[in-house]
Amino acid sequence: MGEAVAKPADRLAIIAGGGLLPLYVAEAARAAGEDPFVFRLHDEADRDFSGFDSAPIGIGDMAGLSAMFKSRGIGRVVMSGSVRRRPAFADIRANFRSLLKLPAVLKTLMAGGDDTVLKMVIELIEAQGCRVIGVQEIAPQLLASTGPFGALSPSADDLRDIDIAAGAARALGLLDVGQGAVSVGGRIVALEAVEGTDRMLERVAALREEGRISPQRRGVLVKLCKPQQDLRADLPAIGVSTVAHAKAAGLAGIAVEAGRALVLERQKTLEAADAAGLFIIGIERPRAELKS
């Protein structure tokens, strides 16, 4: 008999930022028979990963990340969770494989949009010999489906607001700025930028209080992938917190892109939406846009 051929290293790693998503991904991976290793980003990861093999890592420490990929037998990487700040020059620790990309990295960090930065991070990780995969490959159950999720459905006025907000979200995404927009009474009243969805909705609530948005019109939040977005990172996501902020903003509901957006804590989120009198609906992106 010949000698057994060793299998290539293919352990799954999760690079964990803030929020619940990294923990959900870790749990889903374990349920699927994986033994995930979690890299907890300094000053970003905020959940308890004590039940998993994990280690802290600096946000720009590519040399340390590469060494741990090798020592832990890691071949696949999922990036999940929020990252509030970009690494400063002093945070960056490059190894030989990433050194040649350093000028492009610094330029991207200074001037690139979020999608551009994420694509650069994916390139750097894959330069270490690992394959970056999307959250949806590990936890497909988190993806939004088409149509209403809960007890409520949008009205004719809500559907008009969805169309208008979706058009604004697509335009915003093309600029690599954000993924969300709010339309009230057929008028765009807020666009998501670096502050994130919850902070945007807080602005809408403040505008309501100031009387700058009609109390007779409810409106909707729409979240879509950017047209040029790499689906392996930063898919739009909603959860219980989104519902609470949408309620405080006086909205009628939330629309997300079916198959390309995540619904966290789905049962709790739907129960919260039903209790708040909000609809949640998955909408399709036009076929022509998907092909572009």
Order of alpha helices (4+ residues) and beta strands (2+ residues): beta-alpha-beta-beta-alpha-beta-alpha-alpha-alpha-beta-alpha-beta-alpha-beta-beta-alpha-beta-beta-alpha-beta-beta-alpha-beta-alpha
